[in-house]
Amino acid sequence: QFTVIQYFDSIISRMEAANRLGYADTFRFTKNSLLKFNGNKDFSFSYVTPSFLIKYEEYLTGKSLAPNSIFLYLRTFKTLVNYARIDGIVSKSFDPFNSMSFSKYRNVKTRKRALPKEVILKILNMGIDLKDPIYDYWNYFRFSYLCWVINFIDMAYLKWDNIQGTTLQYTRQKTGDEF
């Protein structure tokens, strides 16, 4: 029978095998957070009770994490428990999260972190020499910005076929949405 940390490791391996590396990292970060909370000791699923979750939430809050980060850790842990139910690791009725409300974490406004337009224009117009070691990064930034801030992973998957006339069309890797 799996412990919580062992099961985290198995889910992380499954995510990596499916090439869902960002999602695997989310599980890895949550696992590491839970380990720190529990004194670097693994624990069984029976240890995960509503009381355990309240203490874990208080621990995360005490770390001065942003509400979005706390929500991410709790939601990922809940997803792990759901996977454990599906895989038969815990009973179908096991749900320590059923009394926990996530409503206080939904629709939390985050502080805007955008650079001023003048700074962006300075970067776009720097005129970096082709032999400069940062030339390629500068070009990636400019291309991304001029393509409505296309995500780097989406740029990496672009092919010439994505250009239709004068329009760039691609599928967002993270969401599957068409742009």
Protein Blocks (a to p, Z undefined) as FASTA:
>chain_A
ZZfklmmmmmmmmmmmnopaklmmmmmmmmmmmmmmnoopacdfklpcfklmmmmmmmmm
mnopafklmmmmmmmmmmmmmmmmmnomacfklcfklmpcfklmgopacddfbdcfklmm
mmmmnopafklmklmmmmmmmmmmmnoopafklmmmpcfklpghjaccdddfklopaZZ
